[in-house]
Amino acid sequence: MRRLNSSLLAQLDNVRVPKYPRDRLQTGMVHIGVGAFHRAHQATCTEQVLNEGDLRWGTIGASLRTSTVRDALAPQDYLYTVCARDQDGFEMQIPGGLVNMLTDATSVIAAIVDPKVRVVTVTITEKGYREANRTASAAGILVSALARRMETRAPLSILSCDNLTGNGQILGESVLALCDAPGLASWVRDQVAFPNSMVDRITPRATAADGEWLTAVTGYTDASPVVCETYSEWVIEDDFRADRPEWEAGGATLVGDVAPYERAKLRLLNLSHSLLAYLGLLKGCQTIHEAVDDALLRAFALQTLDGEVMRHLEAPAGMDVNAYIDSVLRRFANDAVPYRTAQVASDGSHKLPQRIFPTLKAAWAKGGAAPCLELTLCAWLQTLKASAQDGASIAYDDPGAEPVRELLRTHDDPEALVQAVARDTALWPEFPEAALLRMGKTFARLTQVGIDAALAPLLTR
Ligand code: CS2
């Protein structure tokens, strides 16, 4: 069986391949965190820029945690297949913009110091923003690179592409907090931009079955294919210090203020994704499409969005929120791209503060309750309880939730548990007492009667 590499490109007819000579690419970007999402999203947008003839934007990829992707892609000349699938069919593309991959901090720093690089893009997941390790975190590596880059006086833009409100701003603040070399902080403030961006494309981890499917359809093997939906959206704050790829060619929107787009996406799409993941896990759903096909869960998700989230959301001008919600639920139902509930559930301790807390706090501040969102947080607790007490039935990764798991092992009383999470962990900052009392009762009920009976009384239609 042939394996994907440069020599294969000319022989493929059902896969879109680079329209430009890859050996003429110049390196203009470094990307930190070459996971599936980067390759499905930013890389395909950049590919359009390259296809239109601007060859200044080849990308050096950095994978600092593991060399798995590099080891898979190096023998393939850094080529990989992006398989976009939905109910109507599929389209496949091999982007060619990745020119090299580095896995050690020293080489990554050297790549970022090179003045030919004008843009660094970053996907380090929500938890990557909490690490301020001087040598190993993304912020630490950026600071080391910027300290040397300052000598070249070459400005730089560092574009964050993770699901966080104010992602660029947070990254900029983490970098500035570590800038202790003389003059560095003020140089960074003047010469380095940290634009925010809203990113959207559903991209679950590819499985062995996806690899086999790809081989059956194309006749070649790819050791690291990417599977995603056909939909893709990227809204970028137009605040760059140096030049940048004309991502508009690939469908990106450049705006003055990304915040309304980020808020809408996190509080509607990501929130309902998490909701379906936790409630779905409690009902035994393995995938998000199974969860959204469950009539009760779907009604509950809709009611949460319509009844609780929308009223506190300042949506982007001109956005039809109802149409957006419909399209989100349709995208979740896409069974051609199965997304495991356990994958969406993972790292909830880092994701939920972005997705649920702002709406909850807005509701509470007005003296109200948000019963569906409060139940969703209790469902999160219940999945952690199952994983803490009986790992076999519900298992997913969330090291940040370990303090909650610890409490769940020692507290039998649900109401006391809710109080303890608020008091003894840093996970629920400033939750008002009245809300905690309500959530204690909700969690107790959920524990006693199960998810269907707990959510049914909340459904008003
Ligand atoms: C998901 C996101 O895994 C998750 O937490 O909610 O990765 C989601 O698929 C993307 O944000 C969609 O753009």
Residues whose N, C-alpha, C, O or C-beta is under 5 A from the ligand:
A	BS01	CS2	N163 V199 D200 R201 I202 T203 N270 H273 Q343 V344
